[in-house]
Amino acid sequence: MPPHISPNSRSSDIPHISHEDPLPCPPRPEGRWACPYLSERTGKPTVFTRRPLGQAEVEFGLQSCLVADSLERLKMLMEREDEKYRDYLVQARPSRDTE
């Protein structure tokens, strides 16, 4: 008998899960950026976007990877890229005046 189940347990005391129940999943991460890390190769703080950039985003000049000399500088670059991304969204959104 598994160690976490007492020999005195009744089957009604043990929770049962159906094979049709969905598996629990962690909450979806927030923001465009993954967690910054210190690169072993360069020794510098580095961060990537959570998803690959689309062709239009690349053509707009957005970056999917940022590298800086310090974490403070990296955060500043991330904020600058986020501002550029907001500009991209405004440009990419179709204007209602043209409809």
C-alpha positions as CSV (number, residue, x, y, z in Angstrom):
1,M,0.0,0.0,0.0
2,P,1.4,3.5,-0.8
3,P,2.9,5.3,2.2
4,H,0.5,8.2,2.0
5,I,-2.6,6.0,2.4
6,S,-3.3,4.7,5.8
7,P,-4.3,1.0,6.1
8,N,-7.4,2.1,7.9
9,S,-8.6,4.3,5.0
10,R,-11.8,3.5,3.3
11,S,-12.1,3.9,-0.5
12,S,-14.6,6.7,0.1
13,D,-11.9,8.7,2.0
14,I,-9.6,8.7,-1.1
15,P,-10.2,11.4,-3.7
16,H,-11.0,10.0,-7.1
17,I,-10.2,11.8,-10.4
18,S,-11.8,10.9,-13.7
19,H,-9.5,10.3,-16.7
20,E,-11.7,12.9,-18.5
21,D,-10.9,15.7,-16.1
22,P,-8.5,18.3,-17.6
23,L,-5.0,18.5,-16.2
24,P,-4.3,21.6,-14.1
25,C,-2.1,24.1,-15.8
26,P,-0.1,27.0,-14.5
27,P,-1.4,30.5,-15.2
28,R,-0.3,32.0,-18.5
29,P,2.8,34.2,-18.1
30,E,2.2,38.0,-18.3
31,G,4.1,40.4,-20.6
32,R,6.2,40.1,-23.7
33,W,9.4,39.1,-22.1
34,A,10.6,35.8,-20.6
35,C,12.7,35.9,-17.4
36,P,16.1,37.7,-17.8
37,Y,19.1,35.5,-17.2
38,L,22.9,35.9,-17.1
39,S,24.3,34.3,-20.2
40,E,27.1,31.9,-19.7
41,R,28.5,32.7,-23.1
42,T,28.7,36.5,-22.8
43,G,28.4,36.9,-19.0
44,K,25.8,39.6,-19.6
45,P,22.1,39.9,-18.7
46,T,20.0,38.6,-21.6
47,V,16.3,38.3,-22.3
48,F,14.2,36.9,-25.1
49,T,10.6,37.5,-26.1
50,R,8.1,34.8,-25.0
51,R,7.2,34.1,-28.6
52,P,8.9,34.6,-31.9
53,L,8.4,37.8,-33.7
54,G,6.3,37.9,-36.9
55,Q,7.7,39.1,-40.1
56,A,5.9,42.5,-39.8
57,E,7.3,43.0,-36.3
58,V,10.9,42.3,-37.6
59,E,10.4,44.7,-40.5
60,F,9.1,47.3,-38.0
61,G,12.5,47.0,-36.2
62,L,11.4,45.1,-33.1
63,Q,14.0,43.0,-31.3
64,S,13.4,39.5,-29.9
65,C,16.6,39.3,-27.9
66,L,18.2,42.0,-25.7
67,V,21.7,42.0,-24.1
68,A,23.0,44.7,-21.8
69,D,26.0,45.3,-19.5
70,S,23.7,45.5,-16.4
71,L,20.3,44.4,-15.3
72,E,19.2,48.1,-14.9
73,R,20.3,48.8,-18.5
74,L,18.5,45.6,-19.7
75,K,15.2,46.8,-18.0
76,M,15.6,50.1,-19.7
77,L,16.0,48.4,-23.1
78,M,13.0,46.2,-22.4
79,E,10.9,49.3,-21.6
80,R,12.1,51.0,-24.8
81,E,11.2,47.9,-26.9
82,D,7.8,47.8,-25.2
83,E,7.2,51.5,-26.3
84,K,8.2,50.6,-29.8
85,Y,5.9,47.6,-29.7
86,R,3.0,49.9,-28.7
87,D,3.8,52.1,-31.6
88,Y,3.8,49.0,-33.8
89,L,0.3,48.0,-32.6
90,V,-1.0,51.5,-33.3
91,Q,0.4,51.4,-36.9
92,A,-0.7,47.8,-37.5
93,R,-4.3,48.4,-36.3
94,P,-6.5,49.3,-39.3
95,S,-7.9,52.8,-39.2
96,R,-11.6,53.1,-38.8
97,D,-11.6,56.3,-40.9
98,T,-10.7,54.3,-44.0
99,E,-13.6,51.8,-43.7
